[in-house]
Amino acid sequence: MGDKGGGNHSDVTDFILVGIRVRPELHSLLFLLFLIIYGMVLLGNLSMIGIIVTDPRLNTPMYFFLGNLSVIDLSYSTVIVPKAMVNILSQKKTISFAGCVAQLFLYALFMVTEAFVLAAMAYDRFIAICNPLLYSVRMSRSVCIQLVAGSYLCGWVSSILQISVTFSMSFCASRVIDHFYCDSNPIEKISCSNIFINKMVSLSLAVLIILPTIVVIVVSYMYIVSTVLKIRSSEGRKKAFSTCSSHLGVVSLLYGTVSFVYLTPPNNPELRKVASVCYILFTPMLNPLIYSLRNKDVKDAMKKVLWKKKVLL
C-alpha cells in the first residue's frame, strides 16, 4: 500500500495537539492540576539531586544512580508538561514540526535511558548483597559512569531510529494529533503512508529494550532473594531487603504505568491519555517520595538540611 495522496512530510510545518478532551469550563482546573503535580515533580527531584550532590554520606554508587534517575524523571516531564499546559489554555494548540520531532526524540531518549538505569541499579543491589567483598571493585566510580553513559547511548540510538521512521512518513491526510504530546502511535494514525516498517521497528526496539532490562532486574533479584534467605538473623534479612524495596517500588511503578499506556486499546484514545498522565506526571512525582520515605540515609540527609535551615532562621 503506497501513499494515499501526493503530500509529503516536508509540506507540514506544524501539528495540532488535540490534548485531553474535557469541557471548556474544566480547562482551568486541568491546568491547575498539571501545574500542582509538575511543581511537585520539580520540588521532589531537584531536592533529591541537591541532597545527593551536597551530602558526602550519599557519595555511593546507589545514590549516583538515584541522582541520575531524578535527572531523567525531571527531564522527560519537562519535555512534555510545560507545552501541554500552554496548549490547555490556548486556542491554537499547535506545535511546530521541529518541536514535535524534538519532543518525541527527547521523550524516547529519557524513557529508554530510565529503563537501563533501573537495570543498572538492580545490578548494583545484586553486587552489594551477593558479592559485598567485591563491591568497591565491581561498582567503582568509572564503572558507574560507564553504565549511565551506556544507558544514555542506548536511549540516543533508539530515539534516532524511532524519529527516523516516524518522520519519514507522509502526512497528507491530517496534521491533527489526538494526544497532548507527540508520540509515535498517534502520529502514525495521521499518516497516509504504509506504516508496516514503523510497526516492525517499534516492536523490535521494544523487545531489544524491555527484554534485556527485565532479564537483568529479574535475575538480579532472584540471586538477591536467594542470598538474603540464607541470612540467619531476621534483622539482617530485614536490612538487606530494605535496601531493595525502594528500587522494586520504582521499577513496579515504571513498568506498571508504561504497560498501562501501551496496552490500552487503541480505540480508546482518552484512556490512553490518562495512562500517559500517570507515567509522565505521577511516576516522576512519586519516585522521590518512594526513596525518601523508605530510605534512612535520604531521610537523615533531609533532616540535616532542614535543621541547618532552622538554625539559619
Helices and strands as residue ranges (DSSP letters): G 9-11, E 14-17, G 24-26, H 27-54, G 56-58, H 61-89, E 94-96, H 97-130, G 132-134, H 135-138, H 141-166, E 176-177, H 184-189, H 196-229, H 234-263, H 269-277, I 278-282, H 283-294, H 296-312
